[in-house]
Amino acid sequence: ILSIIAHLVLYAVLIHFLSLLFLTHAYSIHHTLKYGVSTLLISPFVIYGVVLLIIAKQKPSGKLSPHSIRIKIGSEFKKISFSEVHYFQSESPYIRVQTELKSYLHNATLKEMELQLDPKAFIRIHKSAIINLNYMDSYVSRNNGDYDIKMTNGDVLRLSRNYAADFKQSV
């Protein structure tokens, strides 16, 4: 609202000074402000409304917290600590959140998850996977630059050669 008021006042002042410079008579600030409020008030509301909507869409939705993730299961929400998660894997348009006993689908991207995770515990191993290093059992070369990572729950994930250098520095 303050932005809209400032916008209208600046508009009235600008019209006043421009009319002083270029016209034979000057429009008064009071009359220009009155005109702006009565006929032009919708423009600032639309402009600032669109800007506020864009900003609101860019903010995190609150689904993620620093230590856990809320996953919707039917009409319920389940809170899962990041320390329980073995890995995240892309399953377009969702990501799979794998724990010891269960797998969940979550409406987020791996990029969004990666920003929320502790880089000391989680590492990206593929464009479609992030693992928790605490649950990694072993890794074996495929002799082509890629590796197979065996998790403690028995799952095997591919480590892409594009992420191998960062992975080796972390383990």
MODELLER restraints for C-alpha pairs under 7 A, 6 or more apart:
rsr = mdl.restraints
at = mdl.atoms
rsr.add(forms.Gaussian(group=physical.xy_distance, feature=features.Distance(at['CA:4:A'], at['CA:44:A']), mean=5.76, stdev=0.5))
rsr.add(forms.Gaussian(group=physical.xy_distance, feature=features.Distance(at['CA:8:A'], at['CA:33:A']), mean=6.60, stdev=0.5))
rsr.add(forms.Gaussian(group=physical.xy_distance, feature=features.Distance(at['CA:8:A'], at['CA:36:A']), mean=6.43, stdev=0.5))
rsr.add(forms.Gaussian(group=physical.xy_distance, feature=features.Distance(at['CA:9:A'], at['CA:33:A']), mean=6.54, stdev=0.5))
rsr.add(forms.Gaussian(group=physical.xy_distance, feature=features.Distance(at['CA:12:A'], at['CA:29:A']), mean=5.24, stdev=0.5))
rsr.add(forms.Gaussian(group=physical.xy_distance, feature=features.Distance(at['CA:12:A'], at['CA:32:A']), mean=5.13, stdev=0.5))
rsr.add(forms.Gaussian(group=physical.xy_distance, feature=features.Distance(at['CA:12:A'], at['CA:33:A']), mean=5.13, stdev=0.5))
rsr.add(forms.Gaussian(group=physical.xy_distance, feature=features.Distance(at['CA:13:A'], at['CA:29:A']), mean=5.88, stdev=0.5))
rsr.add(forms.Gaussian(group=physical.xy_distance, feature=features.Distance(at['CA:16:A'], at['CA:26:A']), mean=6.10, stdev=0.5))
rsr.add(forms.Gaussian(group=physical.xy_distance, feature=features.Distance(at['CA:16:A'], at['CA:27:A']), mean=5.18, stdev=0.5))
rsr.add(forms.Gaussian(group=physical.xy_distance, feature=features.Distance(at['CA:16:A'], at['CA:28:A']), mean=5.90, stdev=0.5))
rsr.add(forms.Gaussian(group=physical.xy_distance, feature=features.Distance(at['CA:16:A'], at['CA:29:A']), mean=5.78, stdev=0.5))
rsr.add(forms.Gaussian(group=physical.xy_distance, feature=features.Distance(at['CA:19:A'], at['CA:25:A']), mean=6.75, stdev=0.5))
rsr.add(forms.Gaussian(group=physical.xy_distance, feature=features.Distance(at['CA:19:A'], at['CA:26:A']), mean=4.91, stdev=0.5))
rsr.add(forms.Gaussian(group=physical.xy_distance, feature=features.Distance(at['CA:19:A'], at['CA:27:A']), mean=6.16, stdev=0.5))
rsr.add(forms.Gaussian(group=physical.xy_distance, feature=features.Distance(at['CA:20:A'], at['CA:26:A']), mean=4.95, stdev=0.5))
rsr.add(forms.Gaussian(group=physical.xy_distance, feature=features.Distance(at['CA:63:A'], at['CA:69:A']), mean=6.64, stdev=0.5))
rsr.add(forms.Gaussian(group=physical.xy_distance, feature=features.Distance(at['CA:63:A'], at['CA:70:A']), mean=5.91, stdev=0.5))
rsr.add(forms.Gaussian(group=physical.xy_distance, feature=features.Distance(at['CA:64:A'], at['CA:70:A']), mean=6.63, stdev=0.5))
rsr.add(forms.Gaussian(group=physical.xy_distance, feature=features.Distance(at['CA:66:A'], at['CA:116:A']), mean=6.35, stdev=0.5))
rsr.add(forms.Gaussian(group=physical.xy_distance, feature=features.Distance(at['CA:67:A'], at['CA:81:A']), mean=5.92, stdev=0.5))
rsr.add(forms.Gaussian(group=physical.xy_distance, feature=features.Distance(at['CA:67:A'], at['CA:82:A']), mean=5.74, stdev=0.5))
rsr.add(forms.Gaussian(group=physical.xy_distance, feature=features.Distance(at['CA:68:A'], at['CA:79:A']), mean=6.51, stdev=0.5))
rsr.add(forms.Gaussian(group=physical.xy_distance, feature=features.Distance(at['CA:68:A'], at['CA:80:A']), mean=5.42, stdev=0.5))
rsr.add(forms.Gaussian(group=physical.xy_distance, feature=features.Distance(at['CA:68:A'], at['CA:81:A']), mean=4.11, stdev=0.5))
rsr.add(forms.Gaussian(group=physical.xy_distance, feature=features.Distance(at['CA:68:A'], at['CA:82:A']), mean=5.05, stdev=0.5))
rsr.add(forms.Gaussian(group=physical.xy_distance, feature=features.Distance(at['CA:69:A'], at['CA:79:A']), mean=5.69, stdev=0.5))
rsr.add(forms.Gaussian(group=physical.xy_distance, feature=features.Distance(at['CA:69:A'], at['CA:80:A']), mean=5.33, stdev=0.5))
rsr.add(forms.Gaussian(group=physical.xy_distance, feature=features.Distance(at['CA:69:A'], at['CA:81:A']), mean=6.38, stdev=0.5))
rsr.add(forms.Gaussian(group=physical.xy_distance, feature=features.Distance(at['CA:69:A'], at['CA:82:A']), mean=6.92, stdev=0.5))
rsr.add(forms.Gaussian(group=physical.xy_distance, feature=features.Distance(at['CA:70:A'], at['CA:77:A']), mean=6.04, stdev=0.5))
rsr.add(forms.Gaussian(group=physical.xy_distance, feature=features.Distance(at['CA:70:A'], at['CA:78:A']), mean=5.47, stdev=0.5))
rsr.add(forms.Gaussian(group=physical.xy_distance, feature=features.Distance(at['CA:70:A'], at['CA:79:A']), mean=4.49, stdev=0.5))
rsr.add(forms.Gaussian(group=physical.xy_distance, feature=features.Distance(at['CA:70:A'], at['CA:80:A']), mean=6.32, stdev=0.5))
rsr.add(forms.Gaussian(group=physical.xy_distance, feature=features.Distance(at['CA:71:A'], at['CA:77:A']), mean=5.40, stdev=0.5))
rsr.add(forms.Gaussian(group=physical.xy_distance, feature=features.Distance(at['CA:71:A'], at['CA:78:A']), mean=5.17, stdev=0.5))
rsr.add(forms.Gaussian(group=physical.xy_distance, feature=features.Distance(at['CA:71:A'], at['CA:79:A']), mean=6.39, stdev=0.5))
rsr.add(forms.Gaussian(group=physical.xy_distance, feature=features.Distance(at['CA:71:A'], at['CA:106:A']), mean=5.92, stdev=0.5))
rsr.add(forms.Gaussian(group=physical.xy_distance, feature=features.Distance(at['CA:72:A'], at['CA:78:A']), mean=6.34, stdev=0.5))
rsr.add(forms.Gaussian(group=physical.xy_distance, feature=features.Distance(at['CA:84:A'], at['CA:99:A']), mean=5.87, stdev=0.5))
rsr.add(forms.Gaussian(group=physical.xy_distance, feature=features.Distance(at['CA:85:A'], at['CA:97:A']), mean=6.68, stdev=0.5))
rsr.add(forms.Gaussian(group=physical.xy_distance, feature=features.Distance(at['CA:85:A'], at['CA:98:A']), mean=5.77, stdev=0.5))
rsr.add(forms.Gaussian(group=physical.xy_distance, feature=features.Distance(at['CA:85:A'], at['CA:99:A']), mean=4.65, stdev=0.5))
rsr.add(forms.Gaussian(group=physical.xy_distance, feature=features.Distance(at['CA:85:A'], at['CA:132:A']), mean=6.83, stdev=0.5))
rsr.add(forms.Gaussian(group=physical.xy_distance, feature=features.Distance(at['CA:86:A'], at['CA:98:A']), mean=5.55, stdev=0.5))
rsr.add(forms.Gaussian(group=physical.xy_distance, feature=features.Distance(at['CA:86:A'], at['CA:99:A']), mean=5.24, stdev=0.5))
rsr.add(forms.Gaussian(group=physical.xy_distance, feature=features.Distance(at['CA:86:A'], at['CA:100:A']), mean=6.85, stdev=0.5))
rsr.add(forms.Gaussian(group=physical.xy_distance, feature=features.Distance(at['CA:86:A'], at['CA:131:A']), mean=6.12, stdev=0.5))
rsr.add(forms.Gaussian(group=physical.xy_distance, feature=features.Distance(at['CA:86:A'], at['CA:132:A']), mean=5.21, stdev=0.5))
rsr.add(forms.Gaussian(group=physical.xy_distance, feature=features.Distance(at['CA:86:A'], at['CA:135:A']), mean=5.78, stdev=0.5))
rsr.add(forms.Gaussian(group=physical.xy_distance, feature=features.Distance(at['CA:87:A'], at['CA:97:A']), mean=6.26, stdev=0.5))
rsr.add(forms.Gaussian(group=physical.xy_distance, feature=features.Distance(at['CA:87:A'], at['CA:98:A']), mean=5.41, stdev=0.5))
rsr.add(forms.Gaussian(group=physical.xy_distance, feature=features.Distance(at['CA:87:A'], at['CA:130:A']), mean=5.59, stdev=0.5))
rsr.add(forms.Gaussian(group=physical.xy_distance, feature=features.Distance(at['CA:87:A'], at['CA:131:A']), mean=4.17, stdev=0.5))
rsr.add(forms.Gaussian(group=physical.xy_distance, feature=features.Distance(at['CA:87:A'], at['CA:132:A']), mean=5.64, stdev=0.5))
rsr.add(forms.Gaussian(group=physical.xy_distance, feature=features.Distance(at['CA:88:A'], at['CA:95:A']), mean=6.42, stdev=0.5))
rsr.add(forms.Gaussian(group=physical.xy_distance, feature=features.Distance(at['CA:88:A'], at['CA:96:A']), mean=5.51, stdev=0.5))
rsr.add(forms.Gaussian(group=physical.xy_distance, feature=features.Distance(at['CA:88:A'], at['CA:97:A']), mean=4.83, stdev=0.5))
rsr.add(forms.Gaussian(group=physical.xy_distance, feature=features.Distance(at['CA:88:A'], at['CA:98:A']), mean=6.26, stdev=0.5))
rsr.add(forms.Gaussian(group=physical.xy_distance, feature=features.Distance(at['CA:88:A'], at['CA:129:A']), mean=5.63, stdev=0.5))
rsr.add(forms.Gaussian(group=physical.xy_distance, feature=features.Distance(at['CA:88:A'], at['CA:130:A']), mean=5.16, stdev=0.5))
rsr.add(forms.Gaussian(group=physical.xy_distance, feature=features.Distance(at['CA:88:A'], at['CA:131:A']), mean=6.37, stdev=0.5))
rsr.add(forms.Gaussian(group=physical.xy_distance, feature=features.Distance(at['CA:89:A'], at['CA:95:A']), mean=5.44, stdev=0.5))
rsr.add(forms.Gaussian(group=physical.xy_distance, feature=features.Distance(at['CA:89:A'], at['CA:96:A']), mean=5.02, stdev=0.5))
rsr.add(forms.Gaussian(group=physical.xy_distance, feature=features.Distance(at['CA:89:A'], at['CA:97:A']), mean=6.78, stdev=0.5))
rsr.add(forms.Gaussian(group=physical.xy_distance, feature=features.Distance(at['CA:89:A'], at['CA:128:A']), mean=5.55, stdev=0.5))
rsr.add(forms.Gaussian(group=physical.xy_distance, feature=features.Distance(at['CA:89:A'], at['CA:129:A']), mean=4.42, stdev=0.5))
rsr.add(forms.Gaussian(group=physical.xy_distance, feature=features.Distance(at['CA:89:A'], at['CA:130:A']), mean=6.53, stdev=0.5))
rsr.add(forms.Gaussian(group=physical.xy_distance, feature=features.Distance(at['CA:90:A'], at['CA:96:A']), mean=6.14, stdev=0.5))
rsr.add(forms.Gaussian(group=physical.xy_distance, feature=features.Distance(at['CA:90:A'], at['CA:110:A']), mean=6.77, stdev=0.5))
rsr.add(forms.Gaussian(group=physical.xy_distance, feature=features.Distance(at['CA:90:A'], at['CA:128:A']), mean=4.86, stdev=0.5))
rsr.add(forms.Gaussian(group=physical.xy_distance, feature=features.Distance(at['CA:90:A'], at['CA:129:A']), mean=6.33, stdev=0.5))
rsr.add(forms.Gaussian(group=physical.xy_distance, feature=features.Distance(at['CA:94:A'], at['CA:105:A']), mean=6.13, stdev=0.5))
rsr.add(forms.Gaussian(group=physical.xy_distance, feature=features.Distance(at['CA:94:A'], at['CA:106:A']), mean=5.56, stdev=0.5))
rsr.add(forms.Gaussian(group=physical.xy_distance, feature=features.Distance(at['CA:94:A'], at['CA:107:A']), mean=5.02, stdev=0.5))
rsr.add(forms.Gaussian(group=physical.xy_distance, feature=features.Distance(at['CA:94:A'], at['CA:108:A']), mean=6.04, stdev=0.5))
rsr.add(forms.Gaussian(group=physical.xy_distance, feature=features.Distance(at['CA:94:A'], at['CA:109:A']), mean=6.81, stdev=0.5))
rsr.add(forms.Gaussian(group=physical.xy_distance, feature=features.Distance(at['CA:95:A'], at['CA:105:A']), mean=5.67, stdev=0.5))
rsr.add(forms.Gaussian(group=physical.xy_distance, feature=features.Distance(at['CA:95:A'], at['CA:106:A']), mean=5.36, stdev=0.5))
rsr.add(forms.Gaussian(group=physical.xy_distance, feature=features.Distance(at['CA:95:A'], at['CA:107:A']), mean=6.64, stdev=0.5))
rsr.add(forms.Gaussian(group=physical.xy_distance, feature=features.Distance(at['CA:95:A'], at['CA:108:A']), mean=6.35, stdev=0.5))
rsr.add(forms.Gaussian(group=physical.xy_distance, feature=features.Distance(at['CA:95:A'], at['CA:109:A']), mean=6.39, stdev=0.5))
rsr.add(forms.Gaussian(group=physical.xy_distance, feature=features.Distance(at['CA:95:A'], at['CA:110:A']), mean=6.90, stdev=0.5))
rsr.add(forms.Gaussian(group=physical.xy_distance, feature=features.Distance(at['CA:96:A'], at['CA:103:A']), mean=6.47, stdev=0.5))
rsr.add(forms.Gaussian(group=physical.xy_distance, feature=features.Distance(at['CA:96:A'], at['CA:104:A']), mean=5.53, stdev=0.5))
rsr.add(forms.Gaussian(group=physical.xy_distance, feature=features.Distance(at['CA:96:A'], at['CA:105:A']), mean=4.65, stdev=0.5))
rsr.add(forms.Gaussian(group=physical.xy_distance, feature=features.Distance(at['CA:96:A'], at['CA:106:A']), mean=6.32, stdev=0.5))
rsr.add(forms.Gaussian(group=physical.xy_distance, feature=features.Distance(at['CA:97:A'], at['CA:103:A']), mean=5.64, stdev=0.5))
rsr.add(forms.Gaussian(group=physical.xy_distance, feature=features.Distance(at['CA:97:A'], at['CA:104:A']), mean=5.03, stdev=0.5))
rsr.add(forms.Gaussian(group=physical.xy_distance, feature=features.Distance(at['CA:97:A'], at['CA:105:A']), mean=6.14, stdev=0.5))
rsr.add(forms.Gaussian(group=physical.xy_distance, feature=features.Distance(at['CA:97:A'], at['CA:106:A']), mean=6.97, stdev=0.5))
rsr.add(forms.Gaussian(group=physical.xy_distance, feature=features.Distance(at['CA:98:A'], at['CA:104:A']), mean=6.47, stdev=0.5))
rsr.add(forms.Gaussian(group=physical.xy_distance, feature=features.Distance(at['CA:100:A'], at['CA:153:A']), mean=6.24, stdev=0.5))
rsr.add(forms.Gaussian(group=physical.xy_distance, feature=features.Distance(at['CA:121:A'], at['CA:132:A']), mean=5.55, stdev=0.5))
rsr.add(forms.Gaussian(group=physical.xy_distance, feature=features.Distance(at['CA:121:A'], at['CA:133:A']), mean=5.45, stdev=0.5))
rsr.add(forms.Gaussian(group=physical.xy_distance, feature=features.Distance(at['CA:121:A'], at['CA:134:A']), mean=6.64, stdev=0.5))
rsr.add(forms.Gaussian(group=physical.xy_distance, feature=features.Distance(at['CA:122:A'], at['CA:130:A']), mean=6.52, stdev=0.5))
rsr.add(forms.Gaussian(group=physical.xy_distance, feature=features.Distance(at['CA:122:A'], at['CA:131:A']), mean=5.46, stdev=0.5))
rsr.add(forms.Gaussian(group=physical.xy_distance, feature=features.Distance(at['CA:122:A'], at['CA:132:A']), mean=4.48, stdev=0.5))
rsr.add(forms.Gaussian(group=physical.xy_distance, feature=features.Distance(at['CA:122:A'], at['CA:133:A']), mean=5.87, stdev=0.5))
rsr.add(forms.Gaussian(group=physical.xy_distance, feature=features.Distance(at['CA:123:A'], at['CA:130:A']), mean=5.46, stdev=0.5))
rsr.add(forms.Gaussian(group=physical.xy_distance, feature=features.Distance(at['CA:123:A'], at['CA:131:A']), mean=5.61, stdev=0.5))
rsr.add(forms.Gaussian(group=physical.xy_distance, feature=features.Distance(at['CA:123:A'], at['CA:132:A']), mean=6.74, stdev=0.5))
rsr.add(forms.Gaussian(group=physical.xy_distance, feature=features.Distance(at['CA:123:A'], at['CA:167:A']), mean=6.91, stdev=0.5))
rsr.add(forms.Gaussian(group=physical.xy_distance, feature=features.Distance(at['CA:124:A'], at['CA:130:A']), mean=4.22, stdev=0.5))
rsr.add(forms.Gaussian(group=physical.xy_distance, feature=features.Distance(at['CA:124:A'], at['CA:131:A']), mean=6.49, stdev=0.5))
rsr.add(forms.Gaussian(group=physical.xy_distance, feature=features.Distance(at['CA:124:A'], at['CA:163:A']), mean=6.93, stdev=0.5))
rsr.add(forms.Gaussian(group=physical.xy_distance, feature=features.Distance(at['CA:125:A'], at['CA:131:A']), mean=7.00, stdev=0.5))
rsr.add(forms.Gaussian(group=physical.xy_distance, feature=features.Distance(at['CA:125:A'], at['CA:159:A']), mean=4.85, stdev=0.5))
rsr.add(forms.Gaussian(group=physical.xy_distance, feature=features.Distance(at['CA:125:A'], at['CA:160:A']), mean=6.13, stdev=0.5))
rsr.add(forms.Gaussian(group=physical.xy_distance, feature=features.Distance(at['CA:125:A'], at['CA:163:A']), mean=5.37, stdev=0.5))
rsr.add(forms.Gaussian(group=physical.xy_distance, feature=features.Distance(at['CA:125:A'], at['CA:167:A']), mean=6.86, stdev=0.5))
rsr.add(forms.Gaussian(group=physical.xy_distance, feature=features.Distance(at['CA:126:A'], at['CA:158:A']), mean=6.97, stdev=0.5))
rsr.add(forms.Gaussian(group=physical.xy_distance, feature=features.Distance(at['CA:126:A'], at['CA:159:A']), mean=5.70, stdev=0.5))
rsr.add(forms.Gaussian(group=physical.xy_distance, feature=features.Distance(at['CA:126:A'], at['CA:160:A']), mean=5.18, stdev=0.5))
rsr.add(forms.Gaussian(group=physical.xy_distance, feature=features.Distance(at['CA:126:A'], at['CA:163:A']), mean=6.38, stdev=0.5))
rsr.add(forms.Gaussian(group=physical.xy_distance, feature=features.Distance(at['CA:135:A'], at['CA:151:A']), mean=5.72, stdev=0.5))
rsr.add(forms.Gaussian(group=physical.xy_distance, feature=features.Distance(at['CA:135:A'], at['CA:152:A']), mean=5.39, stdev=0.5))
rsr.add(forms.Gaussian(group=physical.xy_distance, feature=features.Distance(at['CA:136:A'], at['CA:150:A']), mean=6.25, stdev=0.5))
rsr.add(forms.Gaussian(group=physical.xy_distance, feature=features.Distance(at['CA:136:A'], at['CA:151:A']), mean=4.43, stdev=0.5))
rsr.add(forms.Gaussian(group=physical.xy_distance, feature=features.Distance(at['CA:136:A'], at['CA:152:A']), mean=5.84, stdev=0.5))
rsr.add(forms.Gaussian(group=physical.xy_distance, feature=features.Distance(at['CA:137:A'], at['CA:150:A']), mean=5.48, stdev=0.5))
rsr.add(forms.Gaussian(group=physical.xy_distance, feature=features.Distance(at['CA:137:A'], at['CA:151:A']), mean=4.99, stdev=0.5))
rsr.add(forms.Gaussian(group=physical.xy_distance, feature=features.Distance(at['CA:137:A'], at['CA:152:A']), mean=5.17, stdev=0.5))
rsr.add(forms.Gaussian(group=physical.xy_distance, feature=features.Distance(at['CA:138:A'], at['CA:149:A']), mean=5.85, stdev=0.5))
rsr.add(forms.Gaussian(group=physical.xy_distance, feature=features.Distance(at['CA:138:A'], at['CA:150:A']), mean=5.25, stdev=0.5))
rsr.add(forms.Gaussian(group=physical.xy_distance, feature=features.Distance(at['CA:139:A'], at['CA:147:A']), mean=6.40, stdev=0.5))
rsr.add(forms.Gaussian(group=physical.xy_distance, feature=features.Distance(at['CA:139:A'], at['CA:148:A']), mean=5.42, stdev=0.5))
rsr.add(forms.Gaussian(group=physical.xy_distance, feature=features.Distance(at['CA:139:A'], at['CA:149:A']), mean=4.24, stdev=0.5))
rsr.add(forms.Gaussian(group=physical.xy_distance, feature=features.Distance(at['CA:139:A'], at['CA:150:A']), mean=5.95, stdev=0.5))
rsr.add(forms.Gaussian(group=physical.xy_distance, feature=features.Distance(at['CA:140:A'], at['CA:147:A']), mean=5.40, stdev=0.5))
rsr.add(forms.Gaussian(group=physical.xy_distance, feature=features.Distance(at['CA:140:A'], at['CA:148:A']), mean=5.26, stdev=0.5))
rsr.add(forms.Gaussian(group=physical.xy_distance, feature=features.Distance(at['CA:140:A'], at['CA:149:A']), mean=6.60, stdev=0.5))
rsr.add(forms.Gaussian(group=physical.xy_distance, feature=features.Distance(at['CA:141:A'], at['CA:147:A']), mean=4.32, stdev=0.5))
rsr.add(forms.Gaussian(group=physical.xy_distance, feature=features.Distance(at['CA:141:A'], at['CA:148:A']), mean=6.41, stdev=0.5))
rsr.add(forms.Gaussian(group=physical.xy_distance, feature=features.Distance(at['CA:142:A'], at['CA:148:A']), mean=6.87, stdev=0.5))
rsr.add(forms.Gaussian(group=physical.xy_distance, feature=features.Distance(at['CA:145:A'], at['CA:161:A']), mean=5.05, stdev=0.5))
rsr.add(forms.Gaussian(group=physical.xy_distance, feature=features.Distance(at['CA:146:A'], at['CA:159:A']), mean=5.63, stdev=0.5))
rsr.add(forms.Gaussian(group=physical.xy_distance, feature=features.Distance(at['CA:146:A'], at['CA:160:A']), mean=4.94, stdev=0.5))
rsr.add(forms.Gaussian(group=physical.xy_distance, feature=features.Distance(at['CA:146:A'], at['CA:161:A']), mean=4.80, stdev=0.5))
rsr.add(forms.Gaussian(group=physical.xy_distance, feature=features.Distance(at['CA:147:A'], at['CA:158:A']), mean=5.85, stdev=0.5))
rsr.add(forms.Gaussian(group=physical.xy_distance, feature=features.Distance(at['CA:147:A'], at['CA:159:A']), mean=4.87, stdev=0.5))
rsr.add(forms.Gaussian(group=physical.xy_distance, feature=features.Distance(at['CA:147:A'], at['CA:160:A']), mean=6.72, stdev=0.5))
rsr.add(forms.Gaussian(group=physical.xy_distance, feature=features.Distance(at['CA:148:A'], at['CA:156:A']), mean=6.29, stdev=0.5))
rsr.add(forms.Gaussian(group=physical.xy_distance, feature=features.Distance(at['CA:148:A'], at['CA:157:A']), mean=5.69, stdev=0.5))
rsr.add(forms.Gaussian(group=physical.xy_distance, feature=features.Distance(at['CA:148:A'], at['CA:158:A']), mean=4.74, stdev=0.5))
rsr.add(forms.Gaussian(group=physical.xy_distance, feature=features.Distance(at['CA:148:A'], at['CA:159:A']), mean=5.90, stdev=0.5))
rsr.add(forms.Gaussian(group=physical.xy_distance, feature=features.Distance(at['CA:149:A'], at['CA:156:A']), mean=5.45, stdev=0.5))
rsr.add(forms.Gaussian(group=physical.xy_distance, feature=features.Distance(at['CA:149:A'], at['CA:157:A']), mean=5.13, stdev=0.5))
rsr.add(forms.Gaussian(group=physical.xy_distance, feature=features.Distance(at['CA:149:A'], at['CA:158:A']), mean=6.08, stdev=0.5))
rsr.add(forms.Gaussian(group=physical.xy_distance, feature=features.Distance(at['CA:149:A'], at['CA:159:A']), mean=6.55, stdev=0.5))
rsr.add(forms.Gaussian(group=physical.xy_distance, feature=features.Distance(at['CA:150:A'], at['CA:156:A']), mean=4.49, stdev=0.5))
rsr.add(forms.Gaussian(group=physical.xy_distance, feature=features.Distance(at['CA:150:A'], at['CA:157:A']), mean=6.53, stdev=0.5))
